[in-house]
């Protein structure tokens, strides 16, 4: 009976997450494009929903909300579904959409996408060989194998992202780094930009007029084709076309300059806005968070270095250790067990929320930067894939931050994976 | 040669609709071989004969300013783009016939460009919603061009074309639908070429010949004749 209740709770939460993912898709990612294939949206939302349920299960684990056996069941089911999506469906659709973009192969779309998918599976398998993750007891298509591979890729991604974020974050948030930009700077740059545009225009006018007079005189200004034509053009090139190529080169250089100026001006505007924003309350709040965050990033880098240099893996989690140190240092009577549960819960929650938020924001920015109406489908699917892998691997890594008693269920579910290997791998890539 | 008079026309639209290809086609009568993203603004010049074939024929330079980007850009990019919107004499709005969103975004594009110039009337539009009054006041000629016509299947053509006809009516503008990779659509003498030439003539007239007729007629007049753009034709 309790099993049914638990299941219904899980399912409602999954539907909630699904709806959230759908909304996010519509509002943020696809704001300027038309959704033509609903499959993409469905897949994205489903991936999002299942990833979030994994985190939800962890939180339930800590809080001890649902029945233990039903939790176990849901874990297994969740993992199966996610792996199914990540390894089978998403790559297949990615291949399908890439192939449909290429006009040549339009007719045999299915065939080519199957081929692409098989290549993907092959590389996916090969990935597992050099790493010490196989244990001879399990068969080939078991969950552990798939998870291990997904985990490897996901951990790599995570490390790359967080490494990048750790360095980028203090730079963005701290107002210490902001240059001082005045209005006169911006105006001066704008004037330069307009002057460059005027120069381009006058040159283009000359070109257009030359072309027109040449056309009226009956000369052909296209490049002469054929061998004989080329020889003729060497000796008797019309002065008009010579001029044209010269001017065209000048114009190209000027256009490059105008692009640079445009980007610089946009940069200045952005800096000016940031300065204004930092003067408001919200800005000050984020600034403070930025300091805090940058200290955290620096600490992480430090820890990663130590881990590699001294070749150790943290066995106890930082919370318990922190509390122990505090207790010993301050000599205060503390009920370690009681407090550690709550604090670890909060910490894990914060980590989860910030990582999800950071991931979504990064993905959105990335999406805006590189998408066009043709490739938007492919990119969204890639994002869904990355997101799924990211979530799976963060589950693996979160294990380190949780106290001992909660680790059991994860270890139970995931079988005998070499967790320590993952941590080391993460640290290595993070530093790079 | 550079002493000919000039007019400035903006070419606006979402990224990827084909503005650069269109501008290249209009100015150099050739198809653009390798379209790439436009960063900032690229300008091209077309030599146009005003009132061709009549004794009042005069040659003008038409500068086509192709501004890159999307309506959802960061506000810093929008502020930078705004520097190009000074003293424009005409606007060409480009949308992609295969992408409905690009047509809807045209409202926001036109508001972004027109707000810069709307100094005399001072109408403030707070959200980007479409407002008929705004366009009734508008003195700047508009032209709506739909691209990628070749990618629309025969069966859907009719519904797409009716939709774009409504769009053009909203803007009180003419519309042209074509494919930028095929110069045949703008061949001399075709109806598209005639519309284009009429649009450029209107732009030139507004800039150089309608200076004295700048006073805005009384309210009932304006409403009756459906908008400011028909004003100049009323005066002959």
Contacts between the chains, C-beta under 8 A, distances in Angstrom:
chain1	res1	chain2	res2	distance
A	31	B	72	5.7
A	32	B	14	6.6
A	32	B	70	5.8
A	32	B	71	7.1
A	32	B	72	5.4
A	32	B	101	5.8
A	32	B	105	6.8
A	33	B	99	7.2
A	33	B	101	5.8
A	34	B	99	5.4
A	34	B	100	5.2
A	34	B	101	4.8
A	190	B	83	4.9
A	193	B	83	6.6
A	194	B	83	6.7
A	197	B	41	6.9
A	197	B	43	6.1
A	197	B	84	7.8
A	200	B	43	5.7
A	201	B	43	5.4
A	201	B	45	6.4
A	201	B	63	5.7
A	202	B	2	5.8
A	204	B	43	6.6
A	204	B	44	6.1
A	204	B	45	4.3
A	205	B	1	7.1
A	205	B	2	5.5
A	205	B	4	7.8
A	205	B	6	7.9
A	205	B	45	5.0
A	205	B	61	5.5
A	206	B	1	6.6
A	206	B	2	6.9
A	207	B	45	7.7
A	208	B	27	6.8
A	208	B	45	4.7
A	208	B	46	6.8
A	208	B	47	5.1
A	208	B	61	7.4
A	209	B	1	4.7
A	209	B	47	6.5
A	211	B	28	7.4
A	212	B	47	5.3
A	255	B	42	6.5
A	258	B	40	6.0
A	258	B	41	7.2
A	259	B	39	4.7
A	259	B	40	5.0
A	261	B	40	7.6
A	262	B	39	6.5
A	262	B	40	3.1
A	262	B	41	6.9
A	262	B	80	6.3
A	263	B	39	6.9
A	263	B	40	7.2
A	265	B	80	4.7
A	265	B	83	7.5
A	266	B	76	5.3
A	266	B	77	5.1
A	266	B	80	4.5
A	267	B	76	7.7
A	269	B	75	7.8
A	269	B	76	3.6
A	269	B	77	7.7
A	269	B	79	4.8
A	269	B	80	5.7
A	270	B	74	6.8
A	270	B	76	3.9
A	272	B	76	7.9
A	273	B	75	6.8
A	273	B	76	5.9
A	368	B	72	7.5
A	372	B	15	7.0
A	372	B	16	4.8
A	373	B	16	5.2
A	373	B	96	7.2
A	373	B	99	5.6
A	374	B	16	7.7
